Amino acid sequence: MPDPAAVPSAAETLARRGLLLVLSSPSGAGKTTLAKRLLAEDPDIELSVSVTTRAPRPGEVDGVDYTFIDRERFQQFETDGALLEWAHVFDNAYGTPKAPVVAALEAGRDVLFDVDWQGARQLAISLPDDLVRVFILPPTGIALQQRLITRNQDGPEVVARRMAKAADEIAHWGDYDYVIVNSNVEESLARLRAILHAERTRRVRQPGLASFVEGLQAELTALKRG
């Protein structure tokens, strides 16, 4: 009889297909904080890097924050169908290249997307079976306003504009698979971890499971016979 310690576990033998974890929220709800914490602690998930036609801002690194390209190349991406999702915002364009995301999924790595509800809908069309959508809500409108003010990144006019946009963004919460009310960052992060763990273990994301079960059944039958 083989040594049980020498027999590889299911975790070692089963290949897993990666997933797309989409986080959306109104500005100030805590989505970016949760995303950074998750990326810092989990080596099996990586941030999707978008392409954009806008100029880099101070401190931004090409290929890390965004991949900065010209309008002609972005147009070529669109023409070739090489983008999973894209949007034109004022005078700039943003999009997610398809090839690196698909490569990550096939290698069993997860990809985190920080996009709005429109981007989430496009991803649902492009890769519906791989998508896990999580919407982050603030506990109250007052809490959202206070977070926008205290983070000290925007002036009063911008804060007012973000608050006005928040209601429209929140109206799309029903498009998402999961909703987290972010009253406490640690509790919200724990819920996000639980969602990711559960989705990773779904049967449809373990393509080697059928052959593993067949082998397990054959082994049990052989042990029964002798």
Secondary structure, DSSP 8 states (H G I E B T S, - for coil): ---GGGS--HHHH------EEEEE--TTSSHHHHHHHHHHH-TTEEE---EESS---TT--BTTTBEE--HHHHHHHHHHT-EEEEEEETTEEEEEEHHHHHHHHHTT-EEEEE--HHHHHHHHHHSGGGEEEEEEE-S-HHHHHHHHHHTT-S-HHHHHHHHHHHHHHHTTGGGSSEEEE-SSHHHHHHHHHHHHHHHHT-GGG-TTHHHHHHHHHHHHHHHHH-
